[in-house]
Amino acid sequence: MRGNRDPDVLPPERTTMTQTAGAFRSTPTQDIRRLQEILRIIASHGFGHFFPSARLQSIPGLGRFFPKEEGSDEQASMTMARRVFLLLQDLGPTFVKLGQLLSTRPDIVPEAFAEELRKLQDEVPPFPFEAVKETIETDLGVPLDEIFSEFSETPVASASIAQVHHARLKNGEEVAVKVQRPGIEAIMRSDLHILYLLARILEGTIQESGLYTPVAIVREFESALSKELDFINEGMNAERFYVNFQEVERIHVPRIYKEWSSRRVLVMSFLHGRKITDLAGTQIDRREVCELLIEATFKQVFIDGFFHADPHPGNILVCEDGSIAMVDFGLAGQLTPEMHRALMQLLTAILTKDAESIARLLYKGGVTNTRVNLSRMTADIEVLLDRYVGLHLDQLQVERILPDLITLAVRYKIRVPPEYAIIARAGSTVEGLVRDLYPDMDVMQVLSPYLKKLLAMRYDPARLSSDALKTAMRMITMLDEAPMQLNQILLDLEGGKFRLGIENEELRRMHRTLNLVGRLCAAGIAVGGIGITSTLLLHHSGVQSSSLHWLTIAGVAASLCAGWAIFFGALFGGRFRKIRITKLLNFLR
């Protein structure tokens, strides 16, 4: 992946104001009112600075949607992270979901923001039972009372996308029925269209967007949201977790009833328990709960390569006997064999305090469009290792070092795979839960046996010989293909068809500027010639009474108008100048 250009990473051509205007004109009529409401809320929270340019507001049909209202003095005294939290909360369920997604991504948002965004809750009033019944019967094609012998009309949980009801199948099995909120997909699709429009506006006004452009973030959010809205996808994830933990004692996953499930309805076994943060007043052994949680997390990431991407307290239940249950599998992460192998190598490098290997693994596994100073990066990693890694295995703070390594990679303009970032944030979330439940818990003491077993598996002679065989086969394939590829290069050189592509943003910008200057000069000479000729003709004694009088006046007027057009083209031509958001955020802080 090294050296390849990723379309979402520092693209050479970003959204222009012309494209933004085109996107606005294509906005469906039903979304216009929602757009105006969103912009009003953004301005009321003091974020109108992100749309400061009069040139933006001069886009035909768009200017009237930029309100002048600004935030209050009370908001000005808040931290930027808190203000973003309140903004997303006021914008509604789609934006709450966006905030929740961003809270899992240390490669996109800083820890201070992620900490606030993790507090976002999408609890909303339940929708009527009549709508629940209609959705079930429409999707499953069977009357509700033919499937369930009992069905509670009052939901046990309600959120923005769906609500859950307690029920009992005809065979007597106790189940939880998750039903999608009517019309929520259309609402979120509409908000997504507006999010894309706002992202394009930001791309046209913000000079630096980090490793991710605003449009790329929205695109990734759309992908995650589509998975959450599809309960068939969640059912498949849950089935895989069920198989992975079927032989593990005291860690439960609900069983899915596929015959009674659809895209908007999901029926699963009902697991009795309470949120992992609601253990006050119980006799449950908190230390044991923490050990189970650590074991479950370790197994998902390092053994199965398939993990819960959102392990917040509401998705982890503690049963009366002290066992734990995991629920809500709408978002799950999966590691490819290559990613899993790289993660194991990274863990080994952390354990052995090999800063250089860590730097090379992050560089090799990520995507970057700039030169990386690996020596300086290695030195920074050594500082991290000294801070988090002790002399013994039980002194390692792996749950804290991973997010910091991701942040360090971002600082060096390396975009790591999203799965690594999600694992890092999930590990931090689990570490936070463990710290709150049992502050004296030694995480590494619990993990040490698993780590030793894992490393023994990783460097097992049989496995190493298998890996060596695969590597040898790849090398043989490369050697077989090398003569043909070399011959093709030589033929291209001989035939004059060999091309070397070089991309440089400064040269690209200079090329655009020279093109603009050339066009303006040519237009200016032409307009000047018309203006001078018309003026001379107008003042010629013979023209005053001739039929060309009005034609010369029109020529003078046209040249004046064209002159003003050239002036504004020179002033605002090419790409619109972008603002530097870093300075703005520091000012707003």
TORPA-709268 format. One record per residue (C-alpha): residue in three letters; x, y, z. Coordinates in steps of 0.05 Angstrom, whole numbers, padded with zeros to 5 digits, always signed. Layout:
<recs>
ALAXYZ/...
</recs>
This chain:
<recs>
MET+00000+00000+00000/ARG+00060+00045+00011/GLY+00066+00100-00040/ASN-00003+00088-00070/ARG-00051+00145-00075/ASP-00116+00133-00038/PRO-00175+00173-00065/ASP-00196+00193+00005/VAL-00127+00216+00026/LEU-00102+00285+00009/PRO-00132+00284-00061/PRO-00101+00332-00112/GLU-00169+00359-00133/ARG-00218+00377-00079/THR-00288+00404-00083/THR-00294+00472-00117/MET-00348+00524-00107/THR-00376+00508-00176/GLN-00385+00436-00156/THR-00417+00458-00091/ALA-00466+00502-00128/GLY-00483+00444-00173/ALA-00493+00398-00114/PHE-00540+00449-00082/ARG-00581+00456-00145/SER-00590+00380-00147/THR-00615+00379-00075/PRO-00686+00351-00072/THR-00739+00402-00055/GLN-00760+00363+00008/ASP-00689+00370+00035/ILE-00684+00446+00028/ARG-00724+00461+00091/ARG-00683+00411+00131/LEU-00619+00443+00104/GLN-00642+00511+00128/GLU-00657+00482+00197/ILE-00589+00449+00201/LEU-00552+00513+00182/ARG-00593+00553+00232/ILE-00574+00504+00288/ILE-00501+00505+00267/ALA-00500+00581+00270/SER-00538+00582+00337/HIS-00482+00541+00367/GLY-00429+00591+00344/PHE-00403+00551+00284/GLY-00423+00601+00231/HIS-00348+00615+00223/PHE-00344+00553+00180/PHE-00384+00589+00127/PRO-00351+00658+00131/SER-00340+00673+00058/ALA-00385+00722+00021/ARG-00367+00683-00041/LEU-00400+00621-00011/GLN-00462+00660+00005/SER-00464+00689-00065/ILE-00476+00621-00096/PRO-00544+00628-00130/GLY-00599+00602-00085/LEU-00551+00584-00028/GLY-00537+00651+00006/ARG-00604+00657+00040/PHE-00591+00593+00079/PHE-00531+00622+00116/PRO-00561+00654+00179/LYS-00527+00710+00217/GLU-00545+00684+00286/GLU-00485+00665+00329/GLY-00473+00627+00394/SER-00486+00654+00463/ASP-00435+00678+00515/GLU-00448+00615+00554/GLN-00428+00572+00495/ALA-00366+00615+00485/SER-00342+00594+00554/MET-00349+00519+00537/THR-00294+00476+00508/MET-00297+00463+00434/ALA-00310+00389+00446/ARG-00370+00404+00490/ARG-00399+00452+00439/VAL-00393+00399+00384/PHE-00428+00349+00430/LEU-00487+00397+00442/LEU-00490+00414+00367/LEU-00495+00341+00345/GLN-00547+00328+00399/ASP-00591+00385+00374/LEU-00583+00364+00301/GLY-00620+00298+00312/PRO-00610+00223+00308/THR-00569+00220+00243/PHE-00518+00268+00272/VAL-00518+00232+00339/LYS-00500+00169+00301/LEU-00445+00208+00264/GLY-00417+00230+00331/GLN-00419+00160+00359/LEU-00381+00134+00298/LEU-00329+00189+00304/SER-00320+00173+00378/THR-00292+00105+00357/ARG-00240+00135+00310/PRO-00177+00163+00344/ASP-00148+00173+00274/ILE-00202+00224+00258/VAL-00219+00261+00323/PRO-00174+00278+00383/GLU-00185+00242+00449/ALA-00216+00305+00481/PHE-00271+00305+00428/ALA-00280+00229+00429/GLU-00290+00231+00504/GLU-00348+00280+00496/LEU-00378+00245+00435/ARG-00380+00178+00473/LYS-00432+00210+00518/LEU-00481+00219+00460/GLN-00544+00178+00471/ASP-00597+00166+00418/GLU-00653+00147+00466/VAL-00719+00173+00438/PRO-00793+00163+00455/PRO-00819+00095+00431/PHE-00863+00092+00370/PRO-00934+00062+00376/PHE-00947-00013+00380/GLU-00992-00008+00318/ALA-00931+00011+00277/VAL-00891-00046+00308/LYS-00945-00096+00290/GLU-00952-00069+00219/THR-00877-00073+00206/ILE-00872-00145+00231/GLU-00932-00169+00192/THR-00911-00132+00129/ASP-00840-00159+00130/LEU-00854-00230+00152/GLY-00920-00238+00115/VAL-00953-00272+00175/PRO-01000-00245+00229/LEU-00963-00228+00293/ASP-01004-00276+00336/GLU-00985-00334+00291/ILE-00912-00324+00308/PHE-00914-00304+00381/SER-00956-00330+00438/GLU-00938-00268+00479/PHE-00915-00200+00457/SER-00905-00141+00504/GLU-00932-00077+00474/THR-00884-00035+00518/PRO-00812-00036+00491/VAL-00755-00054+00538/ALA-00709-00006+00500/SER-00720+00049+00449/ALA-00668+00084+00405/SER-00667+00126+00342/ILE-00663+00067+00293/ALA-00703+00014+00328/GLN-00737-00009+00392/VAL-00736-00077+00427/HIS-00796-00116+00453/HIS-00800-00177+00498/ALA-00839-00235+00468/ARG-00848-00310+00469/LEU-00850-00355+00408/LYS-00904-00408+00398/ASN-00855-00461+00421/GLY-00847-00425+00488/GLU-00778-00396+00476/GLU-00766-00326+00505/VAL-00742-00277+00452/ALA-00725-00204+00441/VAL-00755-00172+00378/LYS-00719-00113+00348/VAL-00763-00071+00302/GLN-00739-00014+00259/ARG-00771+00054+00269/PRO-00819+00069+00211/GLY-00791+00119+00161/ILE-00723+00125+00196/GLU-00684+00102+00135/ALA-00715+00156+00091/ILE-00700+00209+00144/MET-00628+00188+00151/ARG-00618+00183+00075/SER-00644+00254+00070/ASP-00596+00278+00124/LEU-00539+00241+00089/HIS-00553+00279+00025/ILE-00548+00344+00065/LEU-00485+00319+00100/TYR-00452+00308+00033/LEU-00471+00379+00012/LEU-00442+00409+00077/ALA-00380+00366+00069/ARG-00369+00394-00001/ILE-00378+00465+00026/LEU-00326+00451+00080/GLU-00277+00422+00029/GLY-00284+00486-00011/THR-00270+00531+00049/ILE-00223+00493+00096/GLN-00151+00491+00074/GLU-00129+00430+00114/SER-00173+00369+00127/GLY-00122+00322+00156/LEU-00117+00252+00127/TYR-00192+00248+00114/THR-00231+00297+00072/PRO-00300+00315+00098/VAL-00332+00278+00040/ALA-00291+00216+00056/ILE-00316+00218+00129/VAL-00388+00223+00106/ARG-00378+00166+00057/GLU-00351+00122+00112/PHE-00409+00142+00157/GLU-00458+00124+00102/SER-00428+00055+00097/ALA-00432+00044+00172/LEU-00503+00071+00175/SER-00526+00026+00117/LYS-00501-00035+00157/GLU-00538-00012+00220/LEU-00602-00002+00181/ASP-00598-00073+00152/PHE-00618-00122+00207/ILE-00599-00181+00161/ASN-00527-00156+00167/GLU-00533-00151+00242/GLY-00562-00222+00245/MET-00503-00250+00206/ASN-00454-00215+00253/ALA-00491-00242+00314/GLU-00490-00312+00286/ARG-00415-00308+00276/PHE-00404-00283+00347/TYR-00450-00339+00372/VAL-00407-00392+00338/ASN-00342-00360+00362/PHE-00365-00359+00435/GLN-00406-00422+00436/GLU-00352-00461+00473/VAL-00333-00404+00520/GLU-00363-00409+00589/ARG-00396-00348+00622/ILE-00395-00306+00559/HIS-00462-00305+00522/VAL-00486-00283+00454/PRO-00560-00285+00433/ARG-00582-00337+00382/ILE-00615-00310+00319/TYR-00680-00337+00292/LYS-00670-00327+00218/GLU-00738-00354+00198/TRP-00771-00296+00236/SER-00722-00241+00216/SER-00718-00192+00158/ARG-00685-00127+00138/ARG-00727-00089+00189/VAL-00743-00143+00241/LEU-00693-00184+00282/VAL-00715-00239+00329/MET-00663-00266+00378/SER-00660-00303+00444/PHE-00674-00259+00504/LEU-00616-00250+00552/HIS-00632-00226+00622/GLY-00582-00178+00651/ARG-00566-00107+00670/LYS-00518-00056+00640/ILE-00447-00067+00661/THR-00447+00001+00694/ASP-00509-00014+00737/LEU-00478-00063+00787/ALA-00486-00019+00848/GLY-00522-00055+00905/THR-00511-00124+00876/GLN-00468-00182+00902/ILE-00437-00194+00834/ASP-00361-00203+00835/ARG-00336-00143+00796/ARG-00266-00170+00789/GLU-00293-00232+00754/VAL-00336-00190+00708/CYS-00274-00149+00689/GLU-00235-00213+00675/LEU-00290-00239+00630/LEU-00294-00173+00593/ILE-00218-00172+00581/GLU-00219-00245+00559/ALA-00277-00232+00510/THR-00242-00171+00480/PHE-00175-00207+00473/LYS-00208-00267+00439/GLN-00246-00224+00390/VAL-00186-00185+00367/PHE-00127-00232+00371/ILE-00158-00300+00362/ASP-00220-00291+00319/GLY-00202-00228+00281/PHE-00276-00209+00285/PHE-00295-00159+00338/HIS-00352-00117+00366/ALA-00339-00046+00340/ASP-00381-00010+00392/PRO-00371-00041+00462/HIS-00404+00015+00501/PRO-00438-00001+00568/GLY-00507-00009+00536/ASN-00482-00066+00493/ILE-00452-00107+00550/LEU-00499-00139+00600/VAL-00482-00174+00666/CYS-00526-00233+00684/GLU-00548-00250+00754/ASP-00495-00305+00760/GLY-00439-00256+00742/SER-00431-00279+00670/ILE-00432-00228+00615/ALA-00472-00222+00550/MET-00458-00181+00488/VAL-00514-00151+00446/ASP-00525-00104+00386/PHE-00479-00127+00331/GLY-00498-00076+00278/LEU-00426-00052+00275/ALA-00371-00105+00274/GLY-00299-00102+00251/GLN-00261-00156+00213/LEU-00187-00165+00204/THR-00160-00195+00140/PRO-00106-00249+00149/GLU-00054-00197+00129/MET-00081-00147+00180/HIS-00084-00201+00234/ARG-00012-00220+00220/ALA+00011-00147+00221/LEU-00026-00136+00287/MET+00010-00195+00317/GLN+00076-00168+00293/LEU+00059-00100+00322/LEU+00042-00132+00389/THR+00107-00170+00389/ALA+00146-00107+00373/ILE+00111-00071+00431/LEU+00128-00128+00479/THR+00201-00127+00457/LYS+00204-00050+00456/ASP+00226-00051+00383/ALA+00209+00021+00363/GLU+00239+00015+00293/SER+00196-00046+00276/ILE+00134-00009+00302/ALA+00149+00050+00257/ARG+00159+00007+00196/LEU+00096-00034+00209/LEU+00054+00030+00215/TYR+00086+00058+00152/LYS+00078-00007+00113/GLY+00006-00020+00135/GLY-00019+00051+00125/VAL-00029+00098+00066/THR+00009+00162+00058/ASN+00020+00213+00003/THR+00081+00246+00034/ARG+00151+00227+00054/VAL+00155+00201+00125/ASN+00217+00213+00169/LEU+00221+00143+00198/SER+00281+00161+00242/ARG+00243+00217+00277/MET+00181+00174+00281/THR+00222+00118+00313/ALA+00248+00167+00365/ASP+00177+00189+00382/ILE+00155+00116+00389/GLU+00213+00103+00437/VAL+00187+00159+00481/LEU+00118+00126+00481/LEU+00148+00057+00497/ASP+00187+00085+00555/ARG+00123+00116+00582/TYR+00078+00054+00576/VAL+00123-00007+00574/GLY+00158-00031+00637/LEU+00213-00082+00644/HIS+00164-00140+00654/LEU+00104-00164+00615/ASP+00056-00149+00672/GLN+00077-00076+00670/LEU+00055-00065+00598/GLN-00004-00017+00586/VAL-00024-00043+00517/GLU-00095-00015+00523/ARG-00066+00056+00526/ILE-00008+00051+00479/LEU-00048+00030+00417/PRO-00091+00094+00413/ASP-00028+00136+00422/LEU+00008+00099+00367/ILE-00052+00112+00321/THR-00049+00186+00339/LEU+00026+00187+00326/ALA+00016+00156+00257/VAL-00036+00209+00240/ARG+00014+00263+00261/TYR+00062+00235+00209/LYS+00007+00236+00156/ILE-00001+00160+00156/ARG-00072+00136+00150/VAL-00076+00068+00184/PRO-00131+00018+00166/PRO-00197+00038+00201/GLU-00199-00030+00235/TYR-00137-00014+00275/ALA-00165+00052+00297/ILE-00231+00020+00318/ILE-00193-00034+00357/ALA-00152+00020+00392/ARG-00214+00059+00412/ALA-00252-00005+00433/GLY-00192-00024+00476/SER-00194+00044+00509/THR-00269+00037+00522/VAL-00260-00031+00554/GLU-00202-00005+00595/GLY-00246+00052+00619/LEU-00302+00004+00639/VAL-00252-00040+00676/ARG-00222+00020+00712/ASP-00291+00044+00734/LEU-00315-00025+00756/TYR-00252-00048+00792/PRO-00198+00006+00798/ASP-00147-00042+00827/MET-00152-00090+00768/ASP-00084-00107+00736/VAL-00103-00115+00663/MET-00036-00145+00643/GLN-00039-00196+00699/VAL-00103-00222+00668/LEU-00076-00218+00597/SER-00007-00247+00610/PRO-00027-00321+00603/TYR-00064-00305+00538/LEU-00007-00265+00510/LYS+00044-00319+00525/LYS-00001-00371+00493/LEU-00013-00326+00433/LEU+00061-00313+00423/ALA+00075-00388+00429/MET+00023-00400+00374/ARG+00052-00345+00331/TYR+00122-00373+00333/ASP+00103-00446+00333/PRO+00151-00483+00286/ALA+00094-00515+00247/ARG+00062-00447+00235/LEU+00128-00414+00218/SER+00142-00468+00167/SER+00073-00458+00137/ASP+00085-00383+00133/ALA+00153-00395+00102/LEU+00122-00440+00049/LYS+00070-00387+00031/THR+00125-00334+00026/ALA+00166-00380-00018/MET+00107-00392-00064/ARG+00095-00317-00071/MET+00168-00306-00087/ILE+00166-00361-00140/THR+00105-00329-00171/MET+00139-00261-00172/LEU+00202-00290-00204/ASP+00159-00325-00257/GLU+00125-00260-00275/ALA+00187-00216-00272/PRO+00215-00232-00342/MET+00148-00218-00375/GLN+00139-00152-00337/LEU+00212-00131-00352/ASN+00202-00148-00426/GLN+00139-00105-00428/ILE+00177-00046-00398/LEU+00233-00053-00449/LEU+00183-00057-00507/ASP+00149+00006-00481/LEU+00216+00042-00477/GLU+00235+00020-00547/GLY+00167+00040-00576/GLY+00166+00107-00540/LYS+00104+00087-00501/PHE+00136+00087-00432/ARG+00105+00140-00387/LEU+00125+00164-00319/GLY+00070+00197-00279/ILE+00091+00251-00230/GLU+00041+00287-00186/ASN+00058+00352-00152/GLU+00004+00397-00123/GLU+00048+00460-00128/LEU+00059+00448-00203/ARG-00015+00434-00212/ARG-00033+00499-00177/MET+00019+00538-00217/HIS-00009+00508-00282/ARG-00080+00530-00263/THR-00054+00600-00246/LEU-00017+00607-00312/ASN-00078+00584-00350/LEU-00120+00634-00314/VAL-00071+00691-00326/GLY-00066+00673-00400/ARG-00141+00673-00409/LEU-00149+00739-00371/CYS-00094+00773-00411/ALA-00124+00751-00477/ALA-00193+00773-00455/GLY-00166+00838-00428/ILE-00131+00855-00494/ALA-00194+00839-00534/VAL-00239+00879-00488/GLY-00190+00937-00487/GLY-00188+00938-00562/ILE-00263+00939-00567/GLY-00268+00994-00515/ILE-00215+01039-00547/THR-00244+01030-00617/SER-00315+01045-00593/THR-00291+01107-00555/LEU-00254+01134-00616/LEU-00313+01121-00661/LEU-00360+01154-00611/HIS-00319+01218-00610/HIS-00308+01220-00684/SER-00346+01277-00713/GLY-00377+01236-00768/VAL-00405+01184-00722/GLN-00446+01231-00679/SER-00501+01233-00731/SER-00490+01166-00764/SER-00527+01100-00754/LEU-00466+01072-00717/HIS-00479+01119-00658/TRP-00518+01069-00616/LEU-00473+01012-00637/THR-00411+01048-00610/ILE-00447+01064-00544/ALA-00465+00990-00538/GLY-00391+00973-00551/VAL-00368+01020-00495/ALA-00420+00991-00447/ALA-00401+00919-00465/SER-00327+00933-00456/LEU-00341+00964-00387/CYS-00382+00903-00365/ALA-00330+00855-00393/GLY-00276+00895-00357/TRP-00311+00887-00290/ALA-00320+00813-00305/ILE-00246+00806-00318/PHE-00230+00844-00254/PHE-00273+00798-00211/GLY-00245+00738-00249/ALA-00175+00760-00230/LEU-00197+00772-00158/PHE-00237+00709-00147/GLY-00216+00665-00205/GLY-00191+00594-00202/ARG-00204+00557-00137/PHE-00233+00597-00080/ARG-00184+00613-00026/LYS-00193+00568+00034/ILE-00190+00586+00107/ARG-00143+00554+00157/ILE-00187+00518+00206/THR-00132+00505+00257/LYS-00124+00579+00273/LEU-00199+00587+00275/LEU-00208+00529+00325/ASN-00153+00557+00369/PHE-00188+00625+00368/LEU-00255+00594+00386/ARG-00225+00554+00442/
</recs>
